[in-house]
Amino acid sequence: MRKLGTVDLEILSLAIKGKGTFNENNLENSDLKRYGVGKILDALASLKDRKFISLNSDGSFTITELAREILWSSNIPIWGRILRLLQIKSCNLNQIIEALAINEDKIIHEIEQLRKNQLVLMSPQRQDDKLIKIYEILPEGIHKIDKTETEGFDQINFGESRLNGEILEIIDEIKEEIQITNIPESKKNNIIVKLNNLKNRLEI
């Protein structure tokens, strides 16, 4: 993947919000101003050198197709865009939705699949007296998204991992039901041990 820094991401996201173009006023009226003029100018120069933005005759900037291919192309599945984004920075749900400009329901569905497949970790963090779910990419997620650089997205299949996740949930349900049955305790324990062995094999 073509690497982006957090400032790069914010600038390109600003372009996406502005239907592909942004100018100096847009920068000044955004949260980017917290970085200071020097850092923003350096980021703009770097993005231009990498052909991620182009300078227009009126002094505004336009995001290029090359940059869109990183996070905003319909050719990239949503799960791939989420993993690429989380490689740049850990995000809460709203930040993911805002950065990728994708429907909330679609994001929630895809990120839940990524979490079940152990590619993404969700951890609650307290911010301003609120509990926020923060998502970060796991090593397996980095490996998976890196593989797409050579194998493409069509070759990546989550089917087996997803199926295993569903089976693990079913096993847990069976264990709970066994606990409340009237069978002898020794048989109950024996069944639970076997289920745990099966669960451990699936998780491997």
Disulfide bonds with the S-S distance in Angstrom:
none
